Amino acid sequence: MTVPQSADNVIFALDIGTRTVIGLVGCMEGKNFKIIAQECIEHEGRAMYDGQIHDIPRVAEVVTAVKSRLERKTGLALDKVAVAAAGRSLKTVRCRVEMEHDINREIEPLDIRGLELAALRQAHRELERGREDEGAPDYYCVGHCVITYLLDDLPVSNLLGHMGDRIGAEIVATFLPTTVVNSLYAVLHRVNLEPVHLTLEPIAAIDVAIPENYRLLNLALVDIGAGTSDIAITRDGSIIAYGMVPQAGDEITEPIVENLLVEFNEAEKIKRLIGSEENITYTDIIGVTGTVPREKLIQVIDPVLDRLADAIGACILELNGGTPPKSVFCIGGGARIPALTEKLAERLQLDNGRVVIRDRSFVQNLVHENNDLLAGPEGVTVVGIATVALTRLGYEFMQVKINGRGYKLFNSRNITVSQALGLIKYDPRHLIAKNGRDLKFFLNDQPHTVFGGLGQPARILLNGQEANLQSTVQDGDEILVIKAVPGPDACARVADFLPEQRKLIIQLNGRNVEWTARPLLNGREADPATGLQTGDRLVITQTPTVEKIAGLCGINPASRQVMINGRRATAQDALNNGDNVEILAITPLEKDDQPPPTGSKGNIPGITLTVNGKEINLPVPKAIFVDVFNYIDIDTSKPRGMLVMTINGKRAQYTDPVRDGDRIDIYWDQNEEKTGCLS
């Protein structure tokens, strides 16, 4: 075949299987994929078990032989290769994640990317829990697909532009053990091959065996190899599940080894002839040549076929929700085993015609050799590996730096920043800015909210330039993620809710009394600097009462006459700034409504005082200093300084008792301040 002059359009693909290594060189010609050359070589011994490389040097020898033959056929130096990992190593996690969202803001691409990364993070956590139980090695995410998005618990195909308070996503994430990748890479490194794409065998197989226009149907693909049987399920236009059964062609070979006492490779040859020969000649380990009828061999392998069909059928039903698919396509060398497809159809309760073998003749847009030695079902997967590598799927090996640390990533040619972060298990919570927590409490028995501060979104720098999660990453790029900064939690102090005019000046019996608003926090007087907590109850008393003002000066207004701005009032009445309050003793005159007796003391009960040099009589047996104001002429409503009060030359207070014969002085001192209570 003609080899294209440009090597850019040529792909070298390897299917490194348990029994064979198949190599293929091909290229795209228009919409068709053309096979230029291919080779298939068996392992000389059992260097691989159940799809896993056990003996790296021996596998590398076979890969070297395949590569050398293809180079001779094509005249090309093959130094780059596309490979696939066995399904035995594949683990899938299907998970659903929901996140709160600001209902007043449209959903943006950053929100959707953050949601998908959160789903991948959840898938990693679920896988890690299982890994700890099993003691298995670390797993590496190689890709995911979104099955559906959710908006307020309702499915939508695209969240962008919607508004709601909850968003969600259901995804299927696929994982490979790092040992699988490392062993594949070690083999390729030994033969000087650079891996440019890594994919999964079931992904590669389904790409060519079940085209996209078939995937609206509920179909199953089974790739029956030597070590594993890989399974994929399609429905509603997408691949909804992957699975694996750790049983395949080798399980059928082993009873032949035991019954005929032959070496494993000899038993493999016998197994392949069951479908075409009536009598099969073989040589046992002693060197004796024998012949065995086909019917006897079928009886020997029949119990194993039953178990294999049971296992594959059970896995298909589990992946498909308990119901059989409409049809099953079988590929891989193990699909040739007689009666296997019939037994699988029986297990799935399908007609025999619904479980069929797919070979290269069913692959669309494929141009191959006239004498195609790999035209059967065993040659399908390697074609898928090549076409996947040339199209949108597949995973490249890329060297990138993320936050100063180097990573080797397997991803598509158009890998984005978000995909790179997902592959290294970057915590998506660092990308989304959260507002600070709101502070909710009660202010004067009414609910009140102080909102938290706005968060600062994450910044992404790609090679030092501003970028975003959708920015494309190239080999050698450096990504710097500056974490989102959460907004500060709301905080408030008692002082934040006090009135602007917090201090009032009240005149009480001629003197100025200063009153400051006293806040109550959870029933107790609080300092203005006290911080508020969620659920607190804050009561701010805007205006004082007569009782509170009187209490500041040690006066008990009970059983006394209260006047506010010249009008009668009660001790519970509220006061405003500048009010004039008088608290007066109730005298016998007020009680009996009789004029006070006059004349000499004689039989008049009371006490005689000298006030400002003048003698006056108080017609009560007991009195306190404030009672004197009822019998003297002094206007306390128009203060002319600080009121000075003395008893016998000593400073006095309103509540000090006065006795018969005391000398009292009351006058204004303009040198004294007018605020506060006298001491």
Buried (B, 14 or more C-beta within 10 A) or exposed (E): BEBBEEBEEBBBBBBBBBBBBBBBBBBBEEEEBBBBBBBBBEBEEBBBBBBBBEBBEBBBBBBBBBBBBBBEBBEBEBBBBBBBBBBBBBBBBBBEBBBEBEEEEEBEEBBBBBBBBBBBBBBBEBBEEEBEEEEEEEBBBBBBEBBEBBBBEEEBEEBEEBEBEBBBBBBBBBBBBEBBBBBBBBBBEBBEBEBBBBBBBBBBBBBBBBEEEBBEBBBBBBBBBBBBBBBBBBBEEBBBBBBBBEBBBBBBBBBBBEBBBBEBBBBBBBBBBBEEBEEBEBEBEEEEEEEBEBEEBBEBBBEBBBBBBBBBBEBBBEBBEEEBBEBBBBBBBBBBBBBBBEBBBBBBEBEEEBBBBBBBEBBEBBBBBEEBEBBBBBBBBBBBBBBBBBEEBBBBBBEBBBBEEEBEBBBBBEBBBBBBBBBBBBEBBBBBBBBBBEBBBBBEEEEBEBEBBBBEBBBBBBBEEEBBBEBEBEEEBBBBBEBBBBBEEBBBBBEEBBEEEBEBEBBBBBBBBEBEBBBBBEEEEBEBEBEBEEEBBBBBBEBBBBBBBBBBBEBEBEEBBBBBBEEEBEBEBBBEEEBBBBBBBEBBEEEEEEEBBEEEEEEEEBBEBBBEEEEBBBBBEEBBBBBBBBBEEEEBEEBEEBBBBBBEEEEBBBEBEBEEEBBBBBEBEEEEEBEEBBE
